[in-house]
Amino acid sequence: MTITLSHRELSLALFALEGGNLPASVDDPCSPDEHACPVADSLEEMFGARSMTPEKKLARHLTQHLQQGWLECGLMGMGAAGEPAPGEVASGEHVSREQQVSARRMADNMKKWTCAIELAPEERRLLSEAIGRLPRSAWISMPRTMWRLRKKL
């Protein structure tokens, strides 16, 4: 079954699945799209993906979707914002304004970004259990996000 998650909901689900730890970022030169690097996928299957727990496989899948969102919103894979062109000298004030505008644009993009994720019933159950293990403070600090995520699962 397919569910649509916002960036915030996906981040929260991944946080819950990882047991309250942020996932390690993957510095893979290949696109995070799951079909973008078939050689790496087949090597991982041969040498270790089979031994991964279902929770780790699901966390890896969600991380790929999250990274795809970062790419689409300009948070990953781009040069530094406000970087002057070769041979151009930029003033500190100009760079600062450009960085602020760029940061606002990326934040707006992340608020609007959504992702459709295909989850098997077992994956939905694992994710729902992980969300259920989050402390009460999560419900207090972000009740709307928690309620929406719980309803979708």
C-alpha positions, 0 to 999 in steps of 0.5 A, a space after each residue: 500500500 502506498 502512503 504519502 509522507 511529508 519531509 517532517 513525517 518521513 524524518 520523524 518515522 526514520 528517527 523512530 525506526 532508528 531508535 532515536 538516533 539520526 541515521 548516518 548520512 550516506 556519501 554515495 556518488 550515485 543517485 539515491 534513487 533505488 534503481 540508479 546504481 544496479 552494480 552497488 545494489 547487487 553487490 550489497 545483496 551478495 555481501 550483506 543486505 541479506 543479513 540486515 534486519 527488517 528494521 534496518 532494511 526499512 530504515 535504509 529505504 526511508 533514508 533513500 527517500 529522504 535523500 531524494 527529497 534533499 536532492 529535489 529541494 536543493 539541500 544536497 548535491 549542490 555547491 555552496 550557496 552564494 559561491 562567486 563565479 570563477 574570477 568574480 569577487 563577491 562582497 560579504 554582504 552580497 553572499 550573506 543575502 544570497 545565502 539567506 534567500 537560498 536557505 529560505 527557498 530550500 526551507 519552503 521547498 522542504 515544507 511543500 515536498 511530499 513522497 509516495 512510499 510503497 510499504 508492505 503490511 509488515 513494514 507498516 507494522 514495524 513503522 507503527 511500532 517504532 512510532 509507538 515507542 517514541 516518548 510522550 514528549 514527541 506527542 507534546 512537542 509535535 502533536 499534529 505531525 504525530 497524529 497525521 503519521 499515526 493515522 497514515 500508518 
